């Protein structure tokens, strides 16, 4: 069974993952923040009742991690109450619901990769709001029984793409302007390409629709391998130079987290074990370096053909 894009609704279509989903599901109803305000919960229900989709993918989120420290109420509305409202509707209407979460639901201690049932413990307001969103989604489906609905919560990490606002594009901009950069080297995780997230989402839903029962639940959903922000930056500059980008930076200095103060604390260990995804759905993400190379190649091609 395949996803019918005519029966799919995408929230957050203007974001990195949402934009990729829109490209892969061209007939889906794709709505961005200008069309649906997640701080106005009644509009969510109105939209769902208007279109009555059979599959809902929520790629919308409040992702301003530092600003969330000053705006926890707004972050909670968008990241918790809104997906809770969507899940309630999906459960009542027997629609499949896909929601994205984050490595920031964990405190980031230790050196091992977290698994889905590792105890959460977010250390910033953004992470707290995303964890509350997870809890509300699970609550609604389990309250009414899993036979009443089907859902996925996909936790991903360090998302980037060739469009939008992200670490990759920031580094390419700074690398073309500055000769020296200082990049945090003691936070470890997996940079994940939005294109891969979108493709794996569609594959996961497609495979799950053929399973009985539907394998609802939380899944870790990120690129294979691990790195630091510092090594991620170095790989970006190496690949960009090789492909012909104008990169001015000569020195990239590794620094510790405390040398780069920010309003919100970040997890030091964002490693996530994706074994459950492979075991239950036979899906595995490629290595982060391979995905990054493809993304930069895409950027270079568009830059030289525009």
PyMOL commands that set and color helices and strands:
alter all, ss='L'
color gray80, all
select helices_A, chain A and resi 5-7+16-24+41-51+67-69+72-92+103-105+125-144+146-148+167-177+194-208+229-243+257-259+275-281+288-305
alter helices_A, ss='H'
color red, helices_A
select strands_A, chain A and resi 8-11+29-31+55-58+96-102+150-156+159-160+180-184+188-189+192-193+217-220+227-228+251-255
alter strands_A, ss='S'
color yellow, strands_A
deselect
rebuild
show_as cartoon
